[in-house]
């Protein structure tokens, strides 16, 4: 195993290739089609994307995970490691990931660019402002917010009822104080006072629209379809009605172009878009994924949090809307996380505990069962930690084998692509041996309530699904507006199959209450908010921001 160094030290020691040279050598993209942001990151312009249409699509591989814990699973790390592993065994592969949000970077999670010797670089840039996409999304969203209140202030037709504005504001930071606010205080000159609130930028419908749009024309059309509120007669008012869609599209024009960076082993990587999978649909952009499929024989992409959230939405929303069909899913698991699901002492996860491991394995098996409902062949990646014992790893492999799934030990964190070579070989073998077609959990024609029930009962294993009066009212409204065919985007805790974050492993027979329904007409899905999940997170008692600063040497410290 390699000598221990911090992720930041490893990233800074990386021998990066200039992005123009990398694009030409590995992707056959000329520099005229790139918009460089310094030496090591670039966007691909429209002409470059148009030329790629003639190329044949590669094979898509989805990386997902067991239910997350504080012990960590390493989904992004495994996505990068698998990509390097595929290249290590002679395949032409690239990875397509989401951009990190500043909220978690300064909150509890920290950076999100992989780890160890399976990272994407330049890591500090990726975790901070990167190419400005999140700022553009925030600005476009807030432009619409400003134009809504201006529209109300000047009594412009169509008249918006100030009591029925459904559009909230956003900022890319964890700030619980902004969840519920009252705006326009201070007198008539400041507008009509009304209740309002903030979500985090990654939960913005503008983020979802950017991620699901197939091109700029599609983006503009989707922006116009955003429902911002209602008239006194309960008629919907759209973004296009207040003439905000054109200016918003201008702010998003460059943000729509995919971002090209590289792994530590100089393999190409797209990092573009960044919705969370617990409160949004949790996948990178359709444009980045589809572009990658034109550029590589194998494309590895990830979906946020556990397979019950990210993978379910990737399949039921993104694949349905974009016509994508992954040929294999890789479910990331760690011995440490499985032991936590088996009620092991969090302070003693480094000690062998086969009893706790066995008690926690039903969580992994539940995710494997769920993915089989989509007819998606799976491989388990055991993301190895130094404290994992041979007996513990053998136990995981034995249980997975009995379930008909190959569980492969992956050591990419310590060894990079070489450490993921066996995982890469297993994935290729699984793809070659399985030719099944992707199935969806529900049909477009199913009504939204039925879709929600299917997700809650078949994926979360709930016995009962209830709806608040507000949720019932909104579902009826959506039906009258003709949006029943939209897929459902569930928002709930990522830490449990239930809505109770303390119920670990594989709970079943629980009740799920849908407290709120939101219509995302531009993104073309319905958000169902269950339990006490918040669309604006708060900071922990000791946020990661405490440790972030610029050191005396001029380098950033504490980010990762």
Buried (B, 14 or more C-beta within 10 A) or exposed (E): EEEEEEBBEBBBEBEBBBBBEBBBEBBEBEBEBBBBBEEBBBBBBEEBBEBBEEEEBBBBBBBBBBBBBEBBBBBBBBBBBBBBBBBBBEBBBBBBBBBBBBBBBBBBBBBBBBBBBBBBBBBBBBBBEBBEBBBBBBBBBBBBBEBBBEBBBEEBEBBBBBEBBBBBBBBBBBBEEBBEBEBBEEEEEEBBBBEBBBBBBBBBBBBBBBBBBBBBEBBBBBBBBBBBBBBEEEEBBBBBBBEBBEBBBEBBBBBBBBBBBBBBBBBBBBBBBBBBBBBBBBBBBBBBBBBBBBBBBBBBBBBBBBBBBBBBBBBBBBBBBBEBEBBBBBBBBBBBBBBBBBBBEEEEBEEBBBEBBBBBBBBBBBBBBBBBBBEBBBBBBBBBBEEBBEEBBEBBBEBBEEBEBBBBBBBBBBBBBBBBBBBBBBBBEBBEEEEEEBEBBBEEEBBBBBBBBBBBBBBBBBEEBEBBEEBBEBBEBBEEEEBBBBBBBBBBBBBBBBBBBEBBBBBBEBEBBBBBBBBBBBBBBBBBBBBEBBBBBBBEEEBBBEEBEEEEEEEBEBBB
